[in-house]
Amino acid sequence: MSIHNSLSQVDGSASEKLQHGSSSQPQGEIFNRDSFLKRLAKNFGRERVKEKPVCPDWGSKPQWEVLSGLSGDGLVEVLKNQCLLVHTEVIETDKERLGSALNEALERNKCQSIVKWKDPRFVEFGLDKIWEQEDYDVYEWDSQDREAAIAAAERADVGITFSDITLAESATVVLFSGKGKGRSVSLLPRDYIAVIPKSTIVPRITQAAAEIDRRIADGEDVASCVNFISGPSNSADIEMSLVVGVHGPVHATYIIVDDA
C-alpha cells in the first residue's frame, strides 16, 4: 500500500497554462514549494524545519509483547476463539486431508460455483485435484479480462483464497492482491473460504506490518492493495445492531492447515 501526498501552489500564469494544457511543464510539477513552506512556518511562528524527523526508539514497546509467548498451537487456539466472536466457521486439517476438508465445506454450504485466485499454492497443496474429481463450476481469476472476472465473482457461490499472513488476535486474514489475485474473489461471492497455512499465523497486526516492511526493504514486490479481512461482512451502523452479510460474503470459513 502506498500513500502519496504533495503540497503545491501554482502561480496565476502557470495555473492558467495548466488549465489550458499549454504549459511546457509536465503535469504534477510542484511550483513555489519553498516560498509556500516558508509562509507556513512563518504563520506557525517558527523557523522552517528542514531536517527529516527521526523515529524515536521507545523504551516500552507493548505492541510486540501481546501474545508473544505463545507457540504455534497457542496462536491457533487464540485464532479459533476469536473466530467465534466474528461469526466464522473453523476447520482444522493437514495437507494430506485438506482436499477433503475443503470439499466438506463446499458441500455443507451448497457451493457449486467457485471463483478462486490464480495462485500456485492451490497446486502445491493438492487442491487442483478437487476441481478434477468433483463437479464444480470453477473460474480462475483472469487479470487480462477484468470485467469477466468480476462478473464471475458476482455469480459465484464462494470465493476461495489463501491467506498470506493471519492475525490470531483478531481472526484476520491478510491478502496481497495482485496479478491473478483479484480483490473481488473475497468480496463479491455469497460465501468466502480462506485456506490458512499454519505457518502464516502471527500474533497481531504488529508482526504483519513488520513483515511488509521487511519485504519492501529486501526489494520484493509488495502488492499495491493489501486487504485485512476478519470473517464475513457485517455492520452495526444502524442503532448499534449487528447485521452480518451486509456488503459482502454472508458466511466465512477458515481452513487452518498444518503445513509443517
Residue pairs with C-beta under 8 A, 6 or more apart in sequence:
1 224
1 225
1 226
2 224
6 28
6 30
7 30
7 33
7 36
7 37
8 30
8 31
8 32
8 33
8 36
9 31
9 32
9 33
9 35
9 36
10 18
10 31
10 32
11 31
11 32
14 23
14 25
14 31
17 23
17 25
18 25
18 27
25 31
37 48
38 48
40 48
41 47
41 48
41 49
63 204
63 206
64 206
66 169
66 203
66 204
66 206
67 74
67 75
67 78
67 168
67 169
67 203
67 204
68 203
70 78
70 168
70 203
72 198
72 201
75 168
75 201
75 202
75 203
76 92
76 168
76 198
76 201
76 256
78 168
78 169
78 203
79 90
79 166
79 168
79 171
79 201
79 254
79 256
80 90
80 92
80 256
82 168
82 169
82 170
82 171
83 89
83 90
83 171
83 231
83 254
85 171
86 170
86 171
86 230
86 231
86 232
86 234
87 231
87 232
87 234
87 244
87 252
88 171
88 230
88 231
88 232
88 252
88 253
88 254
89 105
89 251
89 252
89 253
89 254
90 253
90 254
90 255
90 256
91 101
91 104
91 105
91 253
91 254
91 255
91 256
92 255
92 256
92 258
93 100
93 101
93 255
93 256
93 257
93 258
94 257
94 258
95 125
95 126
95 257
95 258
95 259
98 125
98 126
98 127
98 195
98 255
98 257
99 126
99 127
99 129
99 130
101 255
101 257
102 127
102 130
102 160
102 193
102 195
102 255
103 130
103 134
105 111
105 193
105 253
105 255
106 114
106 134
106 136
106 158
106 193
109 157
109 158
109 191
109 251
109 253
110 157
111 136
111 157
111 158
111 191
112 135
112 136
112 137
112 157
113 136
113 137
113 139
113 155
113 156
113 157
113 158
114 131
114 136
114 137
114 138
114 139
114 156
114 157
114 158
114 159
114 160
115 138
115 139
115 140
115 141
115 149
115 152
115 153
115 156
115 158
115 159
115 160
115 184
115 185
115 188
115 189
116 122
116 138
116 139
116 140
116 141
116 159
116 160
116 161
116 185
117 140
117 141
117 160
117 161
117 162
117 180
117 181
117 182
117 185
118 140
118 141
118 142
118 143
118 179
118 180
118 181
119 161
119 162
119 180
119 181
121 162
121 195
121 197
122 128
122 162
125 195
125 257
125 259
127 195
130 136
131 138
139 149
139 152
139 153
139 156
140 180
141 149
141 153
141 180
141 181
141 182
141 185
142 148
142 149
142 180
143 149
143 179
143 180
143 182
146 182
149 182
149 184
150 182
150 184
150 188
153 159
153 182
153 184
153 185
153 187
153 188
153 189
154 184
154 188
154 189
156 188
156 189
156 190
157 189
157 190
157 191
158 189
158 190
158 191
158 192
158 193
159 184
159 185
159 186
159 187
159 188
159 189
159 191
159 192
159 193
159 249
160 185
160 192
160 193
160 194
160 195
161 173
161 175
161 181
161 185
161 186
161 192
161 193
161 194
161 195
162 194
162 195
162 196
162 197
163 173
163 174
163 175
163 194
163 195
163 196
163 197
163 200
163 254
164 173
164 174
164 175
164 176
164 200
165 173
165 174
165 200
165 202
165 207
165 208
165 211
166 172
166 173
166 174
166 196
166 200
166 201
166 202
167 173
167 174
167 202
167 203
167 204
167 205
167 207
167 208
167 228
168 201
168 202
168 203
168 204
169 203
169 204
169 205
170 204
170 205
170 230
171 230
171 231
171 254
172 205
172 228
172 229
172 230
173 194
173 196
173 228
173 229
173 230
173 254
174 208
174 226
174 227
174 228
174 229
175 181
175 183
175 186
175 226
175 227
175 229
176 222
176 223
176 226
177 183
177 223
177 224
177 225
177 226
177 227
178 221
178 223
178 224
178 225
181 223
183 225
183 227
186 192
186 194
186 227
186 229
186 249
187 248
187 249
188 248
189 249
190 249
190 250
190 251
191 249
191 250
191 251
191 252
191 253
192 229
192 232
192 248
192 249
192 251
192 252
192 253
193 252
193 253
193 254
193 255
194 229
194 252
194 253
194 254
194 255
195 255
195 257
196 254
196 255
196 256
196 257
197 257
197 259
198 256
198 257
198 258
198 259
198 260
199 259
199 260
201 256
202 208
202 211
205 228
212 222
212 226
215 222
216 222
229 252
231 252
232 244
232 245
232 248
232 249
232 250
232 251
232 252
233 244
233 245
233 246
233 247
233 248
233 249
233 250
234 242
234 243
234 244
234 245
234 246
235 242
235 243
235 246
235 247
236 242
236 243
244 250
245 251
